[in-house]
Amino acid sequence: MKSLPTLSLCTAFLLASCGEDKLAPAPSPETKPPAAEPVSDPAPEDVHPTLPAGSAAEEGSLHDLESEWQDQNAKAGSLADHLGGKIQVVSMGYSTCKFACPALIADMRRIRDGIDKTALGEKVGFVFISIDPDTDTPARLKEFEKESDFDPALWTLLRSDADSVLELAVVLGMKYRKTTVDDFAHSNIITIVAPDGAVLHQQTGINADPVKTLATIKAQFTRG
Amino acid sequence: MPRPATIIALLALVVPAQAWAEDDMAKLPAGEYLPLYMKDPKPRPVKAFSIDADPVTNADFLEFVRANSKWQRSKVKRIFADKNYLKHWAGDLELGGGIAADAPVTNVSWFAARAYLKSEGKRLPATDEWEYAACADETRANATDDPKFTARLLEWYGKPGGGATPSIEGAAKNFYGARALHGYVWEWVADFNNSMVTGESRGDSGIDRKLYCAGGALGATDTRNYAAFMRYAFRSSLKGNYTVPNLGFRGASDVEPDKE
């Protein structure tokens, strides 16, 4: 029988949020896949959980998404407008999160600290994308920028409508679910995006060692 | 005796009704359902909505890609559909032998399904909506308490697949008028990525608690409904650009209050 190869991949998603941890007992000794080749095999050359590596033109990139996003200054534009032209260090979360997102942002800062200062801002940017469009208005993101002491030259905080957020989350292979009125469970993924929108690398989990992430970014510098 | 003008007026009424019937949607009233294997199951409210009576077919999808070339097999970007996209078709614009035009289309990604439905002014159903509609059998809105119903589903899930997806001609309507929610293909839902089941029970129980808090609503307990568990596990194994030989989709739309 063909197994579900991707199920094991899912254990790599480290989910975190701010609630109480009650883990349910195991549902069954082994999860059997549905009949008839339920999931296509991921190609062995897949380098990260979601997207095929390759040129943005053939494979597609974040710049192919047609959604519109507002930043913390209420400037509207596509992802290509907001992200294009720089290597971007991207994560998704929500500004009112007390546990996982601050840790995720700490991880992004750790990546920042590993990059030559002359490249910061000019060649590399940092993007935090909200999964909570109801709360995270541009005004709220502006507050969040101040609260978190984000350097405006370095950080872009984005929000859009719920459907566009869902689409981007799916592109990035990110799982999330609203668990209570103001709380989400979500996977923690930091994605490195090339200036042309291609996804280069993904780092999963919090407090992860960014050595591969930094190597990915630095390899882009030498590429010009 | 109706005058000719009246007859024409009547015909005018009949034609749109006929067109509507071809785009038949089952209407579901607002209600709630119990997600069947969630830890601490609480009924989840579902607003009134409509769902396509039948899954989208090969013929429907062919018409869509004809009009939207970027969704043709040779043109689609990998970020939106993997290399097996529409692989059962003979080419970009031909189904080929052995493919029933009126069979549910499969080997379509979540992005492709969304694009198709957008062009129809519809959307994918949410997990809650799909599950709510799929609680029904032919005669009852909720058949999930009946072990025979679950047994039927498991029988289908256990059947080896393979071969072309058959036409759903002859499939019975469920309580709401939707056909083939079970027994033919699995179907995409809009928020498939909110299903955080790892699908691997040892993974669920042994996961690093430092990194996994708020597991409250995310695990599975009720082993009675293995069928529902399998749907959730399957969804959690998907990614948006995956295409699968037995995974199709159907549309949904909100029911505007004034049309109730």
Boltz contact constraints between the chains, C-beta under 6 A:
constraints:
  - contact:
      token1: [A, 4]
      token2: [B, 237]
      max_distance: 6.0
  - contact:
      token1: [A, 6]
      token2: [B, 237]
      max_distance: 6.0
  - contact:
      token1: [A, 7]
      token2: [B, 199]
      max_distance: 6.0
  - contact:
      token1: [A, 7]
      token2: [B, 200]
      max_distance: 6.0
  - contact:
      token1: [A, 7]
      token2: [B, 237]
      max_distance: 6.0
  - contact:
      token1: [A, 10]
      token2: [B, 198]
      max_distance: 6.0
  - contact:
      token1: [A, 10]
      token2: [B, 236]
      max_distance: 6.0
  - contact:
      token1: [A, 11]
      token2: [B, 198]
      max_distance: 6.0
  - contact:
      token1: [A, 11]
      token2: [B, 200]
      max_distance: 6.0
  - contact:
      token1: [A, 11]
      token2: [B, 203]
      max_distance: 6.0
  - contact:
      token1: [A, 14]
      token2: [B, 211]
      max_distance: 6.0
  - contact:
      token1: [A, 15]
      token2: [B, 196]
      max_distance: 6.0
  - contact:
      token1: [A, 15]
      token2: [B, 212]
      max_distance: 6.0
  - contact:
      token1: [A, 16]
      token2: [B, 211]
      max_distance: 6.0
  - contact:
      token1: [A, 16]
      token2: [B, 213]
      max_distance: 6.0
  - contact:
      token1: [A, 17]
      token2: [B, 214]
      max_distance: 6.0
  - contact:
      token1: [A, 19]
      token2: [B, 214]
      max_distance: 6.0
  - contact:
      token1: [A, 19]
      token2: [B, 216]
      max_distance: 6.0
  - contact:
      token1: [A, 21]
      token2: [B, 209]
      max_distance: 6.0
  - contact:
      token1: [A, 21]
      token2: [B, 213]
      max_distance: 6.0
  - contact:
      token1: [A, 21]
      token2: [B, 215]
      max_distance: 6.0
  - contact:
      token1: [A, 22]
      token2: [B, 215]
      max_distance: 6.0
  - contact:
      token1: [A, 22]
      token2: [B, 216]
      max_distance: 6.0
  - contact:
      token1: [A, 23]
      token2: [B, 215]
      max_distance: 6.0
  - contact:
      token1: [A, 23]
      token2: [B, 219]
      max_distance: 6.0
  - contact:
      token1: [A, 24]
      token2: [B, 39]
      max_distance: 6.0
  - contact:
      token1: [A, 24]
      token2: [B, 219]
      max_distance: 6.0
  - contact:
      token1: [A, 24]
      token2: [B, 220]
      max_distance: 6.0
  - contact:
      token1: [A, 24]
      token2: [B, 221]
      max_distance: 6.0
  - contact:
      token1: [A, 26]
      token2: [B, 201]
      max_distance: 6.0
  - contact:
      token1: [A, 26]
      token2: [B, 205]
      max_distance: 6.0
  - contact:
      token1: [A, 27]
      token2: [B, 201]
      max_distance: 6.0
  - contact:
      token1: [A, 27]
      token2: [B, 220]
      max_distance: 6.0
  - contact:
      token1: [A, 27]
      token2: [B, 223]
      max_distance: 6.0
  - contact:
      token1: [A, 27]
      token2: [B, 229]
      max_distance: 6.0
  - contact:
      token1: [A, 28]
      token2: [B, 223]
      max_distance: 6.0
  - contact:
      token1: [A, 31]
      token2: [B, 199]
      max_distance: 6.0
  - contact:
      token1: [A, 31]
      token2: [B, 233]
      max_distance: 6.0
  - contact:
      token1: [A, 34]
      token2: [B, 157]
      max_distance: 6.0
  - contact:
      token1: [A, 34]
      token2: [B, 230]
      max_distance: 6.0
  - contact:
      token1: [A, 34]
      token2: [B, 234]
      max_distance: 6.0
  - contact:
      token1: [A, 35]
      token2: [B, 159]
      max_distance: 6.0
  - contact:
      token1: [A, 35]
      token2: [B, 160]
      max_distance: 6.0
  - contact:
      token1: [A, 35]
      token2: [B, 161]
      max_distance: 6.0
  - contact:
      token1: [A, 36]
      token2: [B, 161]
      max_distance: 6.0
  - contact:
      token1: [A, 36]
      token2: [B, 162]
      max_distance: 6.0
  - contact:
      token1: [A, 36]
      token2: [B, 246]
      max_distance: 6.0
  - contact:
      token1: [A, 37]
      token2: [B, 245]
      max_distance: 6.0
  - contact:
      token1: [A, 38]
      token2: [B, 234]
      max_distance: 6.0
  - contact:
      token1: [A, 38]
      token2: [B, 244]
      max_distance: 6.0
  - contact:
      token1: [A, 39]
      token2: [B, 237]
      max_distance: 6.0
  - contact:
      token1: [A, 39]
      token2: [B, 244]
      max_distance: 6.0
  - contact:
      token1: [A, 40]
      token2: [B, 82]
      max_distance: 6.0
  - contact:
      token1: [A, 40]
      token2: [B, 84]
      max_distance: 6.0
  - contact:
      token1: [A, 40]
      token2: [B, 242]
      max_distance: 6.0
  - contact:
      token1: [A, 50]
      token2: [B, 239]
      max_distance: 6.0
  - contact:
      token1: [A, 51]
      token2: [B, 79]
      max_distance: 6.0
  - contact:
      token1: [A, 52]
      token2: [B, 78]
      max_distance: 6.0
  - contact:
      token1: [A, 59]
      token2: [B, 78]
      max_distance: 6.0
  - contact:
      token1: [A, 59]
      token2: [B, 79]
      max_distance: 6.0
  - contact:
      token1: [A, 60]
      token2: [B, 77]
      max_distance: 6.0
  - contact:
      token1: [A, 60]
      token2: [B, 78]
      max_distance: 6.0
  - contact:
      token1: [A, 60]
      token2: [B, 79]
      max_distance: 6.0
  - contact:
      token1: [A, 60]
      token2: [B, 80]
      max_distance: 6.0
  - contact:
      token1: [A, 170]
      token2: [B, 193]
      max_distance: 6.0
  - contact:
      token1: [A, 170]
      token2: [B, 240]
      max_distance: 6.0
  - contact:
      token1: [A, 173]
      token2: [B, 239]
      max_distance: 6.0
  - contact:
      token1: [A, 175]
      token2: [B, 193]
      max_distance: 6.0
  - contact:
      token1: [A, 175]
      token2: [B, 196]
      max_distance: 6.0
  - contact:
      token1: [A, 177]
      token2: [B, 194]
      max_distance: 6.0
  - contact:
      token1: [A, 179]
      token2: [B, 214]
      max_distance: 6.0
  - contact:
      token1: [A, 179]
      token2: [B, 217]
      max_distance: 6.0
  - contact:
      token1: [A, 185]
      token2: [B, 214]
      max_distance: 6.0
  - contact:
      token1: [A, 205]
      token2: [B, 211]
      max_distance: 6.0
